[in-house]
Amino acid sequence: MAFDTIGARYAEAFPDKAGQLACGAWLLDALEPGARVLDVGCGTGDPTVRQLTDGGLRVTGIDLSDGMLRLARQGVPAAEYHRIDMYDLATERAARAWGATGLGPEAAGRYAAATAFFSLILLPQAEIPEVLGRIRALLRPDGLLALGMVEADLDHAPLPFLGHEIRISGYLREELEQTLRRAGFSVEAHSGHPYAPASTTLPPEEQLFLRCRRVG
């Protein structure tokens, strides 16, 4: 898997985390101490898992990359981590295929909030609403979702990334908000951040950060 070898180089390519940290501050202000948060695509644990655990929240990080999870466990050991495909969240496969018994259907309503910063972009567009629905199932009523995406009209398009080819999906802003509403979320705030990655091999991008709430 590409991200097993990319590891800490991801942070080198994207050093500016202001939008992500602002979403984390929103969660810390909104949630009670000890509230459970699910970080979908936690990567190395920086900055979100570190920020939220330091702020007194109980964070569960998931990722498909063993290399990223190894760095997260070393760097932010206070959190709980599981290797699982995000597509299998809230399904029977969570336990059967991944041994993640606390992330299947029995975990419905367990989490006060979820974060997904630039992890859903790795899915085909057809799968993103499914995963949003599964994240929603794990949230308590009125649970919060902090989401980071790239604004682009792309569907699983190949992109060179730190010596590897990965596939990226994106939405234009209005389409992304419509997708979230159809998945059962209200969008309470959003912001856009023009961003030029530190690596000159990567094109500039518009990063979108959305603060959402489960409806119903």
SERO-4910 file (N, C-alpha, C, O; in steps of 0.05 Angstrom, whole numbers):
BEGIN
 pado doro    nc1    nc2    nc3   cac1   cac2   cac3    cc1    cc2    cc3    oc1    oc2    oc3
  Met    A     17    -24      0      0      0      0     18     25      0     37     26     15
  Ala    A     11     45    -17     27     68    -20     33     83      6     55     91     11
  Phe    A     12     85     23     15    101     48     32     87     69     42     99     87
  Asp    A     37     61     65     56     47     83     84     58     80     99     60     99
  Thr    A     91     65     55    118     75     50    120    105     51    141    117     56
  Ile    A     97    119     47     97    148     48    101    157     77    118    175     82
  Gly    A     86    146     96     90    151    124     92    180    131     74    196    124
  Ala    A    114    188    145    117    215    155    121    235    132    118    259    137
  Arg    A    127    226    108    131    245     86    105    259     78    105    280     66
  Tyr    A     82    247     86     57    260     81     56    287     95     48    307     83
  Ala    A     64    288    120     65    313    135     84    333    123     79    357    125
  Glu    A    106    323    111    125    342     99    113    355     74    118    378     69
  Ala    A     96    340     60     84    351     36     61    371     42     56    389     27
  Phe    A     48    366     65     25    383     73     30    394    102     16    385    120
  Pro    A     49    412    105     55    421    132     35    440    145     33    442    169
  Asp    A     19    454    128      0    474    139    -26    460    146    -40    450    128
  Lys    A    -32    459    172    -56    445    181    -77    464    194    -92    455    211
  Ala    A    -76    489    186    -93    509    200   -122    502    199   -136    504    219
  Gly    A   -132    495    175   -160    488    173   -168    464    189   -190    463    201
  Gln    A   -151    444    189   -156    419    205   -156    425    235   -173    415    249
  Leu    A   -137    441    244   -135    448    272   -159    465    281   -168    462    303
  Ala    A   -169    482    263   -193    498    270   -217    480    274   -233    485    292
  Cys    A   -220    459    258   -242    440    261   -238    425    288   -258    420    302
  Gly    A   -214    418    294   -209    405    320   -216    423    343   -228    413    363
  Ala    A   -210    448    341   -217    467    363   -248    469    366   -258    472    388
  Trp    A   -262    468    343   -291    469    344   -302    444    360   -320    447    376
  Leu    A   -290    421    355   -299    397    369   -293    399    399   -309    392    416
  Leu    A   -270    409    405   -262    412    434   -281    431    448   -287    427    472
  Asp    A   -290    452    434   -308    471    447   -336    459    450   -351    466    468
  Ala    A   -344    442    431   -371    432    430   -376    407    447   -399    402    455
  Leu    A   -355    391    452   -359    365    465   -352    366    494   -335    381    503
  Glu    A   -365    348    509   -358    345    538   -332    330    541   -325    313    524
  Pro    A   -318    334    563   -293    319    568   -299    289    568   -319    280    580
  Gly    A   -282    274    555   -285    245    554   -303    235    532   -306    210    530
  Ala    A   -314    253    516   -331    244    494   -315    228    474   -291    232    470
  Arg    A   -328    209    461   -315    191    442   -315    204    414   -336    214    405
  Val    A   -292    203    401   -289    214    374   -276    192    357   -257    180    365
  Leu    A   -287    188    333   -276    170    313   -261    185    292   -273    202    279
  Asp    A   -235    180    288   -220    193    267   -216    174    244   -201    154    246
  Val    A   -230    179    222   -231    161    199   -208    169    180   -208    190    168
  Gly    A   -188    151    179   -164    157    163   -145    174    180   -137    196    172
  Cys    A   -138    164    203   -123    179    223    -94    184    215    -81    202    225
  Gly    A    -83    169    196    -56    172    187    -36    169    211    -39    150    226
  Thr    A    -18    187    213      3    186    234     -7    196    261      7    195    281
  Gly    A    -32    206    262    -43    216    287    -39    246    290    -50    258    309
  Asp    A    -24    258    273    -19    287    274    -33    301    251    -32    292    228
  Pro    A    -48    323    257    -50    335    283    -75    327    299    -77    333    323
  Thr    A    -94    314    286   -121    312    298   -122    294    323   -132    302    343
  Val    A   -111    270    321   -113    252    344    -98    265    368   -107    264    391
  Arg    A    -75    277    362    -60    290    384    -75    313    396    -77    315    420
  Gln    A    -86    330    379   -101    353    389   -125    345    406   -130    357    427
  Leu    A   -140    325    397   -164    318    411   -158    302    437   -172    306    457
  Thr    A   -139    284    436   -132    270    461   -120    290    481   -126    288    505
  Asp    A   -103    308    472    -92    328    491   -114    345    503   -111    355    525
  Gly    A   -136    348    488   -159    364    498   -178    348    515   -199    359    524
  Gly    A   -172    323    521   -188    307    539   -210    290    527   -227    280    541
  Leu    A   -209    286    500   -229    269    487   -218    241    483   -193    237    483
  Arg    A   -235    222    481   -228    193    477   -229    188    447   -251    186    436
  Val    A   -206    184    435   -204    182    406   -199    154    397   -181    140    409
  Thr    A   -213    144    378   -208    119    364   -200    126    335   -215    138    321
  Gly    A   -175    119    328   -166    125    301   -166     99    284   -159     78    293
  Ile    A   -176    102    259   -175     79    241   -160     87    216   -160    110    207
  Asp    A   -147     67    204   -132     71    179   -128     44    167   -129     24    181
  Leu    A   -123     44    141   -118     19    127    -88     13    125    -79     -9    118
  Ser    A    -72     34    131    -43     32    127    -29     23    153    -31     37    173
  Asp    A    -16      0    153     -1     -9    176     21     11    183     26     16    206
  Gly    A     34     22    162     56     41    168     46     66    182     59     76    200
  Met    A     24     77    173     13    101    186      4     94    214     10    110    233
  Leu    A     -8     72    218    -17     64    245      7     60    264      5     67    288
  Arg    A     28     49    254     52     45    271     62     72    281     69     75    304
  Leu    A     63     92    263     72    118    271     53    131    290     61    145    309
  Ala    A     27    127    286      7    138    304      9    126    332      8    141    352
  Arg    A     13    100    334     15     87    360     40     97    375     40    100    399
  Gln    A     61    102    360     86    111    372     83    140    381     92    148    403
  Gly    A     71    157    364     70    185    369     48    194    388     51    213    403
  Val    A     25    181    387      2    189    403    -10    163    416    -31    155    408
  Pro    A      4    152    435     -5    126    447    -30    128    463    -41    107    470
  Ala    A    -39    152    470    -63    154    487    -89    146    473   -109    140    486
  Ala    A    -88    145    446   -112    138    431   -114    108    427    -95     93    432
  Glu    A   -137     99    417   -142     71    409   -141     70    379   -151     88    366
  Tyr    A   -129     49    368   -126     47    339   -136     20    328   -133      0    342
  His    A   -146     21    304   -155     -4    290   -148     -2    261   -151     20    248
  Arg    A   -138    -24    250   -135    -25    221   -161    -36    209   -168    -59    215
  Ile    A   -174    -20    193   -199    -28    181   -204    -11    156   -197     13    156
  Asp    A   -216    -22    136   -225     -7    113   -249      9    122   -269     -2    132
  Met    A   -249     35    117   -271     52    125   -297     44    113   -318     50    124
  Tyr    A   -297     31     90   -321     22     77   -336      1     94   -360     -4     90
  Asp    A   -321    -13    112   -333    -34    129   -342    -24    156   -352    -40    172
  Leu    A   -340      2    161   -350     13    187   -380      7    189   -395      8    169
  Ala    A   -389      1    213   -417     -3    220   -429    -27    206   -454    -29    204
  Thr    A   -412    -45    196   -422    -70    183   -411    -94    198   -393    -92    214
  Glu    A   -422   -117    192   -413   -142    204   -384   -148    197   -370   -162    212
  Arg    A   -374   -137    175   -346   -142    167   -326   -129    185   -303   -137    186
  Ala    A   -335   -110    201   -316    -97    219   -304   -117    238   -279   -117    242
  Ala    A   -320   -135    249   -310   -156    267   -300   -180    251   -278   -191    257
  Arg    A   -315   -188    231   -308   -213    217   -282   -211    201   -266   -229    202
  Ala    A   -278   -189    187   -254   -186    170   -231   -171    184   -208   -176    177
  Trp    A   -237   -154    203   -217   -137    215   -213   -141    245   -194   -129    256
  Gly    A   -230   -156    258   -227   -159    287   -234   -134    303   -227   -132    326
  Ala    A   -248   -115    290   -255    -90    303   -284    -92    314   -302    -81    302
  Thr    A   -287   -106    336   -314   -112    345   -329    -86    354   -353    -86    354
  Gly    A   -314    -66    362   -327    -41    371   -334    -22    349   -341      1    354
  Leu    A   -331    -30    324   -337    -12    301   -358    -23    282   -361    -13    260
  Gly    A   -372    -44    291   -393    -56    275   -420    -45    282   -422    -24    294
  Pro    A   -442    -59    274   -469    -49    280   -474    -45    309   -490    -27    316
  Glu    A   -461    -60    327   -466    -57    355   -456    -30    366   -463    -22    388
  Ala    A   -440    -16    350   -429     10    359   -447     33    350   -438     56    352
  Ala    A   -470     28    340   -488     49    331   -493     69    354   -500     62    376
  Gly    A   -489     95    348   -493    116    367   -472    119    388   -476    134    407
  Arg    A   -450    105    385   -429    105    406   -413    131    407   -404    139    428
  Tyr    A   -409    144    384   -390    166    382   -405    193    382   -426    197    370
  Ala    A   -393    211    397   -403    239    398   -396    254    373   -409    273    365
  Ala    A   -374    246    360   -365    261    336   -347    242    320   -337    222    329
  Ala    A   -343    250    295   -324    237    277   -309    258    261   -319    280    256
  Thr    A   -285    251    253   -269    268    236   -260    251    212   -256    227    214
  Ala    A   -259    264    189   -249    250    165   -235    272    148   -247    285    131
  Phe    A   -209    275    152   -194    295    138   -178    282    115   -158    269    119
  Phe    A   -188    287     91   -175    278     66   -171    248     65   -152    238     54
  Ser    A   -190    234     77   -190    204     75   -212    195     55   -207    177     39
  Leu    A   -235    208     55   -256    201     36   -248    206      7   -260    195    -11
  Ile    A   -228    224      3   -220    229    -25   -207    205    -38   -204    205    -62
  Leu    A   -200    185    -23   -188    161    -34   -208    141    -44   -201    120    -55
  Leu    A   -234    147    -41   -255    129    -50   -266    138    -77   -265    162    -83
  Pro    A   -277    120    -92   -293    128   -115   -317    144   -106   -327    140    -84
  Gln    A   -327    163   -122   -349    179   -114   -374    162   -106   -389    170    -88
  Ala    A   -378    140   -120   -401    123   -114   -400    111    -86   -421    105    -75
  Glu    A   -377    109    -74   -374     97    -47   -375    118    -25   -380    111     -2
  Ile    A   -370    143    -31   -369    164    -10   -395    167      5   -395    168     29
  Pro    A   -419    168     -9   -444    170      6   -448    146     24   -459    149     46
  Glu    A   -440    122     15   -443     98     31   -427    101     57   -437     94     79
  Val    A   -402    110     55   -385    112     79   -395    134     97   -394    131    121
  Leu    A   -405    156     85   -417    177    102   -440    166    118   -444    173    141
  Gly    A   -457    150    105   -479    138    119   -471    119    141   -484    118    162
  Arg    A   -448    105    138   -439     87    158   -426    102    182   -429     94    205
  Ile    A   -412    124    175   -403    142    197   -426    153    213   -426    154    237
  Arg    A   -447    162    198   -471    173    212   -483    152    231   -492    159    253
  Ala    A   -483    127    223   -495    106    240   -480    103    266   -492     95    286
  Leu    A   -454    109    266   -438    106    290   -441    131    309   -432    130    332
  Leu    A   -452    152    299   -455    177    314   -481    177    331   -501    166    322
  Arg    A   -479    189    354   -503    193    370   -521    214    357   -511    228    339
  Pro    A   -546    215    364   -563    236    353   -550    264    358   -540    270    379
  Asp    A   -551    280    337   -538    307    338   -507    305    339   -494    325    344
  Gly    A   -496    281    333   -467    278    333   -455    296    311   -468    303    291
  Leu    A   -429    303    315   -416    322    298   -397    307    278   -386    286    284
  Leu    A   -393    319    255   -374    309    236   -357    333    226   -368    353    216
  Ala    A   -331    330    228   -312    350    216   -299    336    192   -287    315    194
  Leu    A   -302    349    169   -294    336    144   -276    354    128   -280    378    126
  Gly    A   -254    343    118   -236    357    100   -235    343     73   -231    319     71
  Met    A   -240    359     52   -240    348     25   -225    368      6   -219    390     14
  Val    A   -219    359    -18   -208    376    -38   -230    384    -57   -246    367    -66
  Glu    A   -232    410    -64   -253    418    -82   -243    413   -111   -225    427   -121
  Ala    A   -255    394   -124   -247    386   -151   -268    367   -162   -280    351   -147
  Asp    A   -274    369   -187   -293    351   -200   -277    327   -210   -271    325   -234
  Leu    A   -272    308   -192   -255    285   -198   -269    260   -187   -281    261   -166
  Asp    A   -267    238   -202   -278    213   -193   -256    191   -196   -253    180   -217
  His    A   -242    186   -174   -222    164   -173   -201    168   -195   -193    149   -209
  Ala    A   -193    193   -199   -173    200   -220   -145    195   -210   -139    200   -187
  Pro    A   -127    184   -227   -100    178   -219    -84    204   -215    -87    223   -231
  Leu    A    -67    204   -194    -51    228   -188    -24    219   -177    -23    202   -159
  Pro    A     -2    229   -188     24    222   -177     27    235   -150     21    259   -146
  Phe    A     37    220   -130     38    230   -103     62    218    -88     61    194    -81
  Leu    A     82    234    -84    106    226    -68    117    200    -78    123    182    -63
  Gly    A    120    198   -104    132    174   -116    113    151   -121    122    129   -129
  His    A     88    155   -116     68    134   -120     45    146   -137     43    170   -140
  Glu    A     29    128   -148      4    137   -160    -20    130   -142    -23    106   -135
  Ile    A    -35    149   -135    -60    144   -120    -83    155   -135    -80    170   -154
  Arg    A   -107    146   -128   -131    155   -141   -147    173   -123   -151    167    -99
  Ile    A   -156    195   -133   -169    217   -117   -196    224   -128   -201    225   -152
  Ser    A   -215    228   -110   -241    238   -117   -246    264   -103   -235    270    -82
  Gly    A   -262    281   -115   -269    307   -103   -296    316   -113   -308    304   -131
  Tyr    A   -306    337   -101   -332    349   -109   -328    379   -111   -311    390    -97
  Leu    A   -345    392   -127   -348    420   -124   -364    426    -99   -379    408    -90
  Arg    A   -361    449    -88   -371    455    -61   -401    449    -58   -409    436    -39
  Glu    A   -417    459    -76   -446    455    -74   -454    426    -76   -471    417    -61
  Glu    A   -440    411    -93   -446    383    -96   -438    368    -71   -452    349    -62
  Leu    A   -416    375    -58   -408    362    -33   -428    367    -11   -435    349      3
  Glu    A   -438    392     -9   -458    397     12   -484    382      6   -496    372     25
  Gln    A   -491    379    -19   -515    363    -25   -511    334    -18   -529    321     -8
  Thr    A   -487    324    -23   -481    296    -16   -483    292     14   -493    271     23
  Leu    A   -473    310     29   -474    308     58   -503    309     68   -511    294     86
  Arg    A   -519    327     57   -547    328     65   -562    302     58   -578    293     74
  Arg    A   -557    292     35   -570    266     28   -561    243     46   -576    224     50
  Ala    A   -537    245     57   -527    224     75   -537    228    103   -530    212    121
  Gly    A   -552    249    109   -563    253    135   -549    272    153   -549    270    178
  Phe    A   -535    292    141   -521    312    156   -530    340    149   -537    345    125
  Ser    A   -530    358    168   -533    386    162   -505    398    162   -488    390    177
  Val    A   -501    418    144   -475    432    143   -478    458    158   -492    476    150
  Glu    A   -464    460    181   -467    484    198   -447    506    191   -453    529    196
  Ala    A   -425    499    179   -405    519    171   -386    506    152   -382    482    152
  His    A   -375    522    134   -354    512    116   -334    534    110   -340    558    112
  Ser    A   -311    526    102   -290    545     95   -273    533     73   -269    509     72
  Gly    A   -262    551     56   -244    542     36   -217    554     40   -214    577     47
  His    A   -196    538     34   -168    547     39   -152    541     14   -146    517      9
  Pro    A   -144    561     -2   -125    555    -24    -99    544    -11    -90    555      9
  Tyr    A    -88    524    -24    -66    510    -11    -46    501    -32    -53    488    -51
  Ala    A    -21    508    -28      1    499    -46     18    479    -30     32    488    -12
  Pro    A     17    454    -36     33    434    -21     63    441    -22     72    454    -42
  Ala    A     78    433     -2    106    439     -1    121    425    -23    142    435    -32
  Ser    A    111    402    -32    124    388    -54    117    401    -80     94    405    -86
  Thr    A    137    408    -96    133    421   -121    121    402   -142    112    411   -163
  Thr    A    120    376   -137    108    357   -156     78    356   -153     65    344   -170
  Leu    A     67    368   -132     38    367   -128     26    394   -136     37    415   -129
  Pro    A      3    393   -149    -10    419   -158    -23    433   -135    -30    421   -115
  Pro    A    -26    460   -137    -42    474   -116    -70    464   -116    -80    453   -135
  Glu    A    -83    467    -93   -110    456    -90   -126    475    -72   -116    492    -58
  Glu    A   -153    471    -73   -171    485    -55   -181    465    -35   -194    446    -42
  Gln    A   -174    469    -10   -183    451     11   -209    462     23   -212    485     28
  Leu    A   -228    443     27   -254    450     39   -255    437     66   -248    414     70
  Phe    A   -264    452     86   -268    442    113   -297    448    120   -307    470    120
  Leu    A   -312    427    128   -340    429    133   -346    419    162   -335    398    171
  Arg    A   -363    434    176   -371    427    203   -400    418    201   -418    435    195
  Cys    A   -406    393    207   -432    381    201   -443    369    227   -429    365    247
  Arg    A   -469    364    226   -483    352    248   -502    330    237   -516    334    217
  Arg    A   -503    308    251   -522    287    244   -551    297    248   -558    309    268
  Val    A   -567    292    228   -595    298    229   -611    273    234   -608    253    221
  Gly    A   -629    274    254   -646    251    260   -632    230    277   -644    210    284
***
